[in-house]
Amino acid sequence: MTTRHRKRRIARTLGCAIAALSTLCASAVASETPKPGGVLEIATLYRTLPTLSWDPADWGWKTNHDTGQMFEQLFAADLTKAKRLGGPHAFYADAWLPSDAIRGELAERWEWKQNPLRLEVTLRDGVRFPEKPGVMAARDLVADDVVYAYNRLLQSPKKTAGYYDYLEKVQATGPKTVVFTFKKFNSEWDYRFGYGYYSGIYPKEVVEAGITDWKKLNGTGPFMLTDFVQGNAATYTRNPDYWGSATIGGQTVKLPLLDKVVFRNIRDLSTANTALRQGKIDMLESVRWSDVEPLKKSAPQLQWARWLSMSGQFLAMRMDTKPFDDVRVRRALNMAVNKQEIIDAYYGGQAELFSHPQHPDYTGYYEPLDKMPDSVRELYVYDPARAKKLLAEAGYPNGFSFKVQVCACNPDHMELLPLVAAYLEQVGVRLDIQPMEYGSFLATILAKTHAPGLFSSTPHSNPTTTLRTNFLPGQQANTAIYRDPDFDRRLAEAYGEQDEPKRQAMIKALTREIVDKAPYIWLPTPYVFTAWWPWVKNYGGELRAGANRPGPIYARIWIDQEMKKKMGY
């Protein structure tokens, strides 16, 4: 047995033991008696990025992360189905909730009706916007608030093209009833207007007062934004009028349990690790694989969760630029990179070979590599001789050179790209690497003026969005400038298929096809770790209760202040 196989067997055995232990511990965790109070100091997944916008109509991918403590949505994750409680879901996917893991948040119930196809949503009673001096008096949430927030998104000049084209209209048919009338079925309906990146519900009064001013924000959520220092911290304080409750430890408790949640912006990796180790923050949601063992040694009481990154890594090759209009070149560059060696040597085994564009968390949509056609599997096998042969057949026997842009804000990419370049150089392909700061990097992508090569990562989002955003014309993440009208048509058909097993089969076929055509150099996906101190209670590594939205998770956490004090913090 090789060392690699031995390590894998040990890892599998350890994984099974951990899974069994988690099941045994689930009842103990669930039975812990809540002790409301405390302040959660946290460096979130996006600790390096300050708030980009408070306004959902700006269509910013991060807005929901920053406003999701105040702006609630129609739907959210059913956190009672978390793995730590014996359920099936980890709740770390960036923008996907399985159909059996959705609960109504502002929606009390919803029902499909026909002729015309429509969704009737009944809002909860007792949900209120608290008083906000200078902005609004306290009042109940009504259906007109949902319609207003939706129409404002629809009319925004920044909206994603086609995002709501399947809807005919949205209207309030009663004080608590909202009706979404469809032109045609869209399988992402729940994600797009129910728990998505931009679907937070806020009152008209906030917009009129100035929604870009954090001091004017107001929502129905468990927390209120009470302090904000750009690039430093955002402080969310308990909303005493919050409507929500949860059953924890066998008893029903009023939410939120915490007094405050403080998001700390910490740009430097070592500074974040030090803050965690010294107990200056209670939780660090994203820990790099290389920092895990040092932290375990210096702070052995820390609790840990491991999760496979929800962003696929790749080197995009512009297919509207020579030589990348030739599939032989693109396939050659994939074969020239030793991806398994990257996993073993660079990531120390903490990565997966095949998890993009579909993520293994997408049960029913994801197919493992060993189920893929031979033409797909060979892209993941290191074969420089075959790569040279394909390059020669394409007219590049001596290779070529091209520029690759990369964001200097991503330390993993800055380290990984030179390694990829070294592999490609062995087959005569030379990279001119151009690091860029985040703003310029993003602007270049949006304008589609980026170089022939772009080293990046993009969120999976969900099983259909991952194909739409990466490979449809005009989409922001389509950095390979991929164009195929037949692919576009078939993806549209998949969106319109109401039968999920049939839709899953359609998505699998499209995924096999896109991987085979190699618009990217497909690279391994790393594991990421979350660490927290044991005084953080009712938590097990959950990260998102909707699209990049952690608010409902934090609302159910409490700090065991006695334990924290006894541990010397």
PyMOL commands that set and color helices and strands:
alter all, ss='L'
color gray80, all
select helices_A, chain A and resi 3-30+56-58+63-67+79-81+83-85+99-101+143-154+189-193+204-210+214-216+269-277+289-298+327-335+339-346+369-371+374-380+384-393+411-425+438-447+465-471+485-495+500-517+551-555+561-566
alter helices_A, ss='H'
color red, helices_A
select strands_A, chain A and resi 39-43+75-77+102-104+107-113+118-123+128-129+139-140+167-174+177-182+223-229+233-238+245-248+251-254+260-264+283-287+303-308+311-317+351-352+400-407+429-436+453-459+520-522+525-532+536-537+558-559
alter strands_A, ss='S'
color yellow, strands_A
deselect
rebuild
show_as cartoon
